[in-house]
Amino acid sequence: MKFKESSMITDIYTESLGLKSFIIGGVRGRKQAGKANIFHPGNIVSLTAYPSKGDSLSRIKEITYAKHFQKINQDVIVSMVSAFIMEICQRSIQEPEQNSELYTFLKSRLILLDDPTTPLKVFHLKFLLELSNYLGFAPYNNYNKQNPYFDLSEGLFIDKMDMKNSICDTQTSYQLYSLLSKRIDDALDLRISRAERDKVLDKLILYYKYHIEGLGPIKSLEVLRTILS
């Protein structure tokens, strides 16, 4: 977010310190045109920062691109998918401590997203399921003919449907099972209609709301739906 006349405050998920907030000066205004581009959501950077004192923000001394993305910063569709998954991360990662496994996962998925050969239609759906593993509420994949309904509140498949909003119908439950059962490369090739993708997305957002208190509305959600038509 903007701070004072030419500064910016930004959240960065770091490899060594976990989630940190930083302040950097001289990145806004006419004379600094283009300097703020490095802070585009999803960019992978290398930085040097001064240690913070008490509750004060760390001040960035130097920052450079650690990975030069092409599609994420230039392609409208890829950029929107990136913005969506970054908003999800911002709202759902509540533990600021270092987590090298989560860091590695996020980095690998952003690099995969930027790959021009990566299918995009269900990327965000698979990402949500994978991220839940690192957040501590991964679904239990016990799907079978006797348990064909996914219960969002319990995070597992159950044997009967009722009128609760937390129970997915058989079609949506099967799509969730398919996404859960396949590795990332195979999952991204799944053919799911737009209508069903929207249903799965709605249920996954609701799943996150069941397990993350105060998640709030996802601002990029409707744009994502439109652009992935």
C-alpha positions as CSV (number, residue, x, y, z in Angstrom):
1,M,0.0,0.0,0.0
2,K,1.0,3.6,-0.6
3,F,2.8,5.4,2.3
4,K,3.5,9.1,2.4
5,E,4.5,10.8,-0.8
6,S,6.8,8.3,-2.4
7,S,7.1,5.3,-0.2
8,M,5.3,1.9,-0.1
9,I,4.6,-0.7,2.6
10,T,4.5,-4.3,1.3
11,D,4.0,-7.8,2.7
12,I,6.6,-10.3,1.5
13,Y,6.7,-14.0,2.3
14,T,10.4,-14.7,2.9
15,E,12.4,-17.9,2.9
16,S,14.3,-17.2,6.1
17,L,11.9,-15.1,8.2
18,G,8.4,-16.1,7.0
19,L,5.8,-13.3,6.5
20,K,7.2,-9.9,6.9
21,S,6.1,-6.3,6.3
22,F,8.6,-3.9,4.8
23,I,8.8,-0.2,3.9
24,I,10.7,1.1,1.0
25,G,11.1,4.7,-0.1
26,G,11.5,6.4,-3.4
27,V,9.4,4.0,-5.5
28,R,6.5,6.3,-6.4
29,G,6.1,9.5,-8.2
30,R,7.1,10.8,-11.7
31,K,10.8,10.5,-11.3
32,Q,10.5,6.9,-10.0
33,A,8.2,5.6,-12.8
34,G,8.6,1.9,-13.1
35,K,10.4,1.3,-9.8
36,A,7.2,0.0,-8.2
37,N,6.8,-2.8,-10.9
38,I,9.0,-5.1,-8.9
39,F,6.3,-5.2,-6.2
40,H,3.7,-6.6,-8.6
41,P,1.9,-9.4,-6.7
42,G,3.6,-12.8,-7.2
43,N,7.1,-11.5,-8.2
44,I,10.0,-13.5,-6.7
45,V,12.6,-11.1,-5.4
46,S,16.0,-11.0,-3.6
47,L,16.3,-8.3,-1.0
48,T,18.5,-6.8,1.7
49,A,16.8,-5.0,4.6
50,Y,17.8,-3.2,7.7
51,P,16.8,-5.0,10.9
52,S,13.6,-3.7,12.5
53,K,13.5,-2.4,16.1
54,G,10.6,-3.4,18.2
55,D,7.3,-3.1,16.3
56,S,8.8,-0.9,13.6
57,L,8.8,-2.0,9.9
58,S,12.0,-3.3,8.3
59,R,13.3,-0.9,5.7
60,I,14.4,-2.4,2.4
61,K,17.9,-1.3,1.4
62,E,18.1,-3.2,-2.0
63,I,15.7,-5.3,-4.0
64,T,16.1,-7.1,-7.3
65,Y,14.3,-9.7,-9.3
66,A,15.3,-13.2,-8.3
67,K,13.2,-14.6,-11.2
68,H,12.2,-12.6,-14.3
69,F,8.6,-13.6,-15.1
70,Q,7.1,-13.2,-18.5
71,K,3.5,-14.3,-18.5
72,I,2.7,-13.2,-14.9
73,N,3.7,-9.6,-15.6
74,Q,2.4,-9.4,-19.2
75,D,-0.4,-11.9,-19.9
76,V,-3.8,-10.7,-18.6
77,I,-5.1,-14.2,-17.8
78,V,-2.0,-15.4,-16.1
79,S,-1.6,-12.1,-14.2
80,M,-5.2,-12.5,-12.9
81,V,-4.7,-16.0,-11.7
82,S,-1.5,-14.8,-10.0
83,A,-3.4,-12.0,-8.3
84,F,-6.1,-14.4,-7.1
85,I,-3.7,-16.9,-5.5
86,M,-1.7,-14.0,-4.0
87,E,-4.9,-12.6,-2.4
88,I,-5.8,-16.0,-1.1
89,C,-2.3,-16.3,0.4
90,Q,-2.5,-12.8,1.9
91,R,-5.8,-13.6,3.6
92,S,-5.1,-17.1,4.7
93,I,-1.5,-17.3,5.8
94,Q,-1.9,-16.2,9.4
95,E,1.3,-17.7,10.9
96,P,4.2,-15.2,10.4
97,E,6.9,-17.7,11.3
98,Q,9.4,-19.2,8.9
99,N,8.0,-22.2,7.0
100,S,10.5,-23.3,4.3
101,E,8.1,-26.0,2.9
102,L,5.4,-23.4,2.3
103,Y,7.9,-21.0,0.8
104,T,9.1,-23.7,-1.6
105,F,5.6,-24.6,-2.5
106,L,4.6,-21.0,-3.3
107,K,7.7,-20.4,-5.3
108,S,7.3,-23.6,-7.4
109,R,3.7,-22.8,-8.2
110,L,4.4,-19.3,-9.3
111,I,7.2,-20.6,-11.6
112,L,4.8,-23.2,-12.9
113,L,2.1,-20.6,-13.5
114,D,4.5,-18.5,-15.6
115,D,5.4,-21.4,-17.8
116,P,3.6,-20.9,-21.2
117,T,2.8,-24.6,-21.5
118,T,0.9,-24.7,-18.2
119,P,-2.9,-25.2,-18.6
120,L,-4.8,-22.6,-16.6
121,K,-8.5,-23.6,-16.4
122,V,-8.2,-25.5,-13.1
123,F,-4.8,-24.1,-11.8
124,H,-6.5,-22.0,-9.1
125,L,-8.6,-25.0,-8.0
126,K,-5.7,-27.3,-7.6
127,F,-3.7,-24.5,-5.9
128,L,-6.4,-24.0,-3.2
129,L,-6.4,-27.8,-2.4
130,E,-2.6,-27.9,-2.3
131,L,-2.3,-24.8,-0.1
132,S,-4.8,-26.2,2.4
133,N,-2.1,-28.9,3.1
134,Y,0.3,-26.2,4.4
135,L,-2.4,-24.4,6.3
136,G,-3.4,-27.4,8.3
137,F,-6.9,-28.3,6.9
138,A,-6.2,-30.5,3.9
139,P,-9.3,-32.6,2.9
140,Y,-9.3,-36.3,3.8
141,N,-9.6,-38.1,0.5
142,N,-11.8,-41.0,1.5
143,Y,-14.1,-40.9,-1.6
144,N,-15.8,-44.1,-2.7
145,K,-19.2,-45.3,-3.8
146,Q,-20.4,-45.4,-0.1
147,N,-19.0,-41.8,0.6
148,P,-19.9,-39.7,-2.5
149,Y,-20.6,-36.4,-0.8
150,F,-17.9,-34.0,0.3
151,D,-18.6,-32.2,3.7
152,L,-16.9,-28.8,3.7
153,S,-17.2,-28.4,7.4
154,E,-15.6,-31.8,8.2
155,G,-13.2,-31.9,5.3
156,L,-14.0,-35.4,4.2
157,F,-16.4,-37.4,2.1
158,I,-19.6,-38.7,3.7
159,D,-22.4,-41.2,2.8
160,K,-25.5,-39.0,2.5
161,M,-26.6,-35.7,1.2
162,D,-28.7,-33.3,3.3
163,M,-29.9,-29.7,2.9
164,K,-26.8,-28.2,4.6
165,N,-24.9,-25.7,2.6
166,S,-21.7,-27.5,3.7
167,I,-22.5,-30.6,1.7
168,C,-21.5,-30.8,-2.0
169,D,-23.5,-32.7,-4.5
170,T,-22.2,-35.8,-6.2
171,Q,-20.8,-34.1,-9.3
172,T,-18.9,-31.4,-7.4
173,S,-17.7,-33.9,-4.9
174,Y,-16.4,-36.1,-7.7
175,Q,-14.5,-33.1,-9.3
176,L,-13.0,-32.4,-5.9
177,Y,-12.0,-36.1,-5.6
178,S,-10.4,-36.0,-9.1
179,L,-8.4,-32.9,-8.3
180,L,-7.3,-34.3,-4.9
181,S,-6.2,-37.6,-6.4
182,K,-4.0,-36.4,-9.2
183,R,-0.5,-34.9,-9.1
184,I,-0.3,-31.3,-10.3
185,D,0.8,-32.1,-13.9
186,D,-2.1,-34.5,-14.4
187,A,-4.7,-32.5,-12.5
188,L,-4.2,-29.4,-14.7
189,D,-5.2,-31.5,-17.7
190,L,-8.6,-32.3,-16.2
191,R,-11.5,-31.3,-18.4
192,I,-14.2,-29.5,-16.3
193,S,-16.9,-27.3,-17.7
194,R,-17.0,-23.7,-16.8
195,A,-20.2,-24.1,-14.8
196,E,-18.7,-26.9,-12.8
197,R,-15.4,-25.0,-12.3
198,D,-17.4,-22.2,-10.8
199,K,-19.3,-24.5,-8.5
200,V,-16.1,-26.1,-7.3
201,L,-14.5,-22.7,-6.8
202,D,-17.5,-21.5,-4.7
203,K,-17.3,-24.6,-2.6
204,L,-13.5,-24.3,-2.1
205,I,-13.9,-20.6,-1.0
206,L,-16.6,-21.7,1.4
207,Y,-14.3,-24.5,2.6
208,Y,-11.6,-21.9,3.4
209,K,-14.2,-19.8,5.2
210,Y,-15.1,-22.8,7.4
211,H,-11.5,-23.3,8.4
212,I,-10.1,-19.7,8.5
213,E,-11.9,-17.3,10.8
214,G,-12.4,-13.9,9.3
215,L,-11.2,-14.8,5.7
216,G,-13.4,-12.0,4.3
217,P,-14.5,-11.5,0.6
218,I,-12.1,-12.3,-2.1
219,K,-12.0,-9.2,-4.3
220,S,-10.4,-10.8,-7.3
221,L,-12.9,-13.7,-7.5
222,E,-15.4,-12.3,-10.0
223,V,-12.8,-11.0,-12.4
224,L,-11.1,-14.4,-12.3
225,R,-14.4,-16.1,-13.2
226,T,-14.9,-13.8,-16.1
227,I,-11.4,-14.1,-17.5
228,L,-11.3,-17.9,-17.3
229,S,-14.5,-18.3,-19.3
